[in-house]
Amino acid sequence: MRVLTLNPGSSSLKAALVVDGTPVGWWASSPTDADEGSAAAQALAQWPTVDAVAIRFVHGGSRSGPMRVDTRALDALERLSSLAPLHQPQAIALARAVFRLRPGLPVIAAFDTAFHADLPRKSSQYALPREWTRQGRLRRYGFHGLSCRHAARRTAELLGVQTPQLLCCHLGAGVSVTAIRGGRSVDTSMGFTPLEGPAMATRSGSVDPGLLLHVMRTVPMSADDMEHTLYHHSGLAGMTGTNGDLRAVLTLEAAGDPDAVIAMEVYLHRIRREIGAMAMSLDRLDAVVFTGGVAEYQPELLGRLVENLSVLGIEVDPARCLGDGDRVISPEDTPVTVFALGTGEDVELALEAETALDEVQV
């Protein structure tokens, strides 16, 4: 099967052609290159002969698997846009563009939240009034699910263990840590929205709600303004006055900029803290996976990140961190195997498309 995968991230759009489970071509555009319609047209023009288009949707609500979408399904998914404003609108626009450009071509939505659909109640439920949570909608959903699914699959292959217990640390513009046991998510740092968890490029990560209420009463600030600030002007961007690009922050840090120095301390500390917390949701820790753009393009940062994590048996070899491709980056004979892996979201999107189309045929 030839599947065109479209992956709208918070800072880029990536496309790939996957043939029978193997990526054979890649294409990417930055947010300023084109709108979603033009981007979809360019991708389809590059690979005109495909059997389906698979699009990464960050939020699928309670859905536990992929689905072939039509206009009605997109209308329902659009109502979730406020829960993932950096990603969901782009995915919907891409799907509508494919409908317009190639009528009849199957469009499959693959959801990041689906991997976390079976989170245990102790991990998914907020300590809020039961009147709020009874219907099961105000809960922790989790994100980066396609990346986590690939990390679990690839780790099992590399370790030769069918169901390893691992932590998947997705380090990109968004940051999350997920505990995986039996091939499923049992705990994760992101929650109802992709704001929860460690500090990120432009997102705040977890903040005491009381502080936000205080700011809204004091400034005053509307809910929309607060949302925009938390998603676009917080995290590394907010702490340093930059656009949140980690490379720029590291350059400032190296020059001794005090805001960048403390921003990196906060950034790394919050990730370490989540790694420690997620480890407590496992019976044992077989592996830790670092994936995402930061792990791929700033691998030297991984040595700093694992400082103080030796208490969990997590160590890395700086020389191995600087290698290429999927690789072990921990020293020999350490209790926990540490990997640097590609996200593999294109492969997972194609597999999800095959699953959805098989279900439709049945």
N, C-alpha and C positions, 0 to 999 in steps of 0.2 A: 504494500500500500504506500502511496506517495502522499505525504501529509505536509502541508504548509503550516508551520507553527508561528504564531504571533504572540510575542511576550512584551506587553506594555509595562515597563517598570516605572518607578517614581521618578527616574532620571533619564530614561532612554526607551527606545523601542527596538527590540531584537526580533529578527525573523530567521527561520531556518527551513530548509527542505529536508525532511526525514523520510528515507526510503526503507521500508521493511525494518524499522527500528534503528537505522543508522543515519546520523546526520551527514549529508553530503554537500551542503552549501549553507552559507551564512550571509546575513545582511543586517545592517543596523543603521538607525537614524537617531540623531539627537532631537530633543523636544523642539528645537528651533528650525529643524530642517523642513518639516512639513506637518500639515495637520493629519489627523488619522485617515481621512479619506485618501489623501495623496499618498500616504505611506502604504496603505493597503493596495492601492493601484500599482505602486512601484514594485511591491513584493510579488503581486500576481503577474505582473509583466515579466519579472525575472524568471518566475517558474510558472508558466501558464498551464501546464498539464499536471494537475493534482487531483486526488480523489476526495480530499476534505481539507478544511481549514480548522485548526485547533487554536483556540485563543485562551490565554491565561486570564481568568477572572479571580481577583483577590478574594471577593466575598460571595459565597453561595448560600448564606444563611445556614439552614439545617441540612442542606443536601449533603449526602455522603458519597456521591460519585458524579462523574461527568454526565452531560446531557447534550443532545442535539437541540439547538435553540431555533426558535422562530420569533416573529415579531412580538407575540404575546409573552413568550418567556423573557425576552429582553425587557419588556415593560416591567415585569416583576423584578428582574435583577436591577433595574434602574432605581427602584425604591431603596436599594441598599447602598446607593452611592454616597450618602452622608456618612456611612460607616467606614468607607475607604475612598475618600475624595481624591487621593493622589493617583489612584489606579482604575477604579470602577468606571468612571465616565469615559476614559480612553478605550477600555475594552468594549464597552457598549458601542461607542462610535466606530470602532474597527469592524465589529460584527455587522452593523447597519451598512457600512461601506461595502463589505463583501456581498451582502444581499443585493445591493444596488449594482455592483460591478459584475457579479457572476450569479444571477438568479438560478436557484436549483442546486448550487454547490453546497454540500453539507457543511454546516458550521457547528463545531463542537465547543462548548464551554467547559473548561477544566478548572476546578475551584481549589484555591489554596486552602480554604477552610475545610475541605472534605477530609483531608488527612487527619484532622483533629476532631471529626464528628463524634467519635466514640470516647472522648475524654471522660475519665471518671468524674462523677459528680463533685468529689472533693477538690478536683482540679478546675472544673468548669464553673462552679457556682460562686457568685459573689455573696458576701455577707450583708445582704440587703433585705428589706422587708419581704416576706414571702408573698405578699400581695403583688409585688413587682415581678418576682421571679417565677411565680407558679406556672406560667405558660411556657417557660423554657426559652424565651427569646432574649431576655436580658441576662446574658451569660458570657463566659469567656469562649471565644470561637477559635482563636489561634490562626496564624498565617504562615507564609513561606512553606506551605504544605507540599508543593511539587518538589521543591528543593530538599525537604526532609525525606520524602519518599525515595528520591534518588539516592540520598546519602545512606539510607537504611539498606537499600538494594545493593549499592556498590560496596558498602562495608562488609556485608555478608559474603559477597564474592571474594573480596580481598583477604578476609580473615579465614574463609573456608568454614564459617559458622552459619548455620541456617537462620537463627534469630538472635543476633548479638544485641546486647543492651548498650546503648550509646547515647551520647549527646551530640546533637547537630547544632553547630553555631553558625548561623547565616549572617555574614558580615558584609553588608552592602550599604546602599543609602539607607535602607531599613536594617535593623539588627534584631535578631531573635535567637533564643536558645531553647531547644526542645529536647525533652527526654523521651526516648523511644525504646519500647520493650515489646517483643513479639511482633515486630514490624508495624506497630501502631504508636501513635502519640499518647503518652500518659500524663504529660505536663508540658507547659510551654509558657514563654514569658509574655507573648502578646495576648491581648484579651478580647474585649468586645470590639475594639478597633485596633489598627496597627500602631496606635500611639503608646500602648503599654509596654513596659520592659526597659532595657538599657537606653541611654541617650543615643541618638542617631545623628545623621548628617544634618537634617533640618528639623527633625521631630524631637520633642522634649523627652520622650520616654516617660516613665512613671513619675508623677508629681502628686504630692499631698493635695487631695481635692479641696481641703480647707484653704490652702494658699490661693487656689484659683477663685474660690468664692470671695475671698478677701479682696483680690485684685478687681474682680468684676464689680464689687460694691464700692471700691475706693476710686477707681479711675474716672467714671464707670466705663464698662466695656460690654458690648453686646455678645451674645453667644457666638454669632458668626465671626466677629472680630477675634474672639478668644480662640475659636477653632483654627482660624487662619494663622494666628501667631504660633499655636502649638504645633501645627503641621509644617509651616514654612519658615518660621523665623526663630526657632528654638534649636536645641541640640548643639552641635558644633558651630553651626551658623550663628545662633544667638549668643553663644558664649564668646565668640571671637570677632564678630562683625564681618565675617566672610560669607561666602555662599554655601559653606558647609563641606566643600570638597576637602577630603582628608589630606590630599597632597599639599594643598595650600596651607592647611593648619599645621602639618608636619614641618613645612618650610619655616613658618613663623616660629614654631616651637624651637627649631634648631637655631634660629636667630636670637632666641632668648625672650621673645614676646611673652609677657607675664600672663596675658589672657589665654594664649595658646598653650602655655605650659600647664595651667590648671585645667583647661578644657580637655587635654589629653589624659591627665590624671583621672578626671571624672569619667571620661569615656571608657578607659581601660578598667577602672575599678568597678564600674557598674556591670560590665560584661563578666568580669571575674565573679562578682557577687551572684549573678544569675547562673553561672556555671555551677557554683557551689550549691545553690538552691535546687537546681534541676537534678543534680546528682542524688539528692535525698529522695527522689521519686523512683529510683531504681534499686533493685536488689543487689546489683553489682555493676561495675563500670568496665566494660570491655574496650570501648573505643570512644574517642572524641573526634569529631569531624569539623574542620574549619572549611567553609565554602563561601561563595559570594565574591563580589568584586574586590573587597579589601583583602581577603585571603589570597586572591589570584594576583592582584597587582601591587600589593604592599606586603609581601610575605615576610619581610624583615620585621614587621610589627608583631608577628605571632610570638617571637621570643619574649618581647616585653609583656605581651598579653598573659602568658602563662606564669609569669613571676608570682610566687606565693601559692601556686596551684599544685606544687609538689606534694602537699599534704594529701591530695587526692590521687597521687600517683601520676599526675599529668606533667610531662616535661617534653621539650622539643630540642632538637639538634639544630643550631642556627644554620649550619651548612646545608642540611637537608631542606630547611625552609626555603632556600633560594633556588631549588630545583624547578622543574617544569612538569606539568601534567599531574594526574592522580598519583599520589605518592605518600609513603610513610615519612613523617617528619620527626617522630620520636626517636630517641637513642635505642640501641639494642638493649634487650633485657629489662625494659621498664614495664611495670604492671599494667599500664594502660597504653594501648596503641593509638597514636595520634595521626590523623590523616589530613592532608590538604587535597580537596576534591573539587572538580568542576561542579557547577550546580546541576547540570544535566536536565534542566527544565525542558529543553527542546525534545529530548527523548521521552520524558514523562508525558508531555503534551501529546505526542504522537501515540503513545500507548493508551492514553485516555481516550483519544479519538477512536482507536480500534475497538476499545471496550464499549463505547457508546454506540457505535454503529452495529456491532454484533448484537447488542441488546435490542436495537430497533428491528433488526432482521428477524430475531426470534419472535 
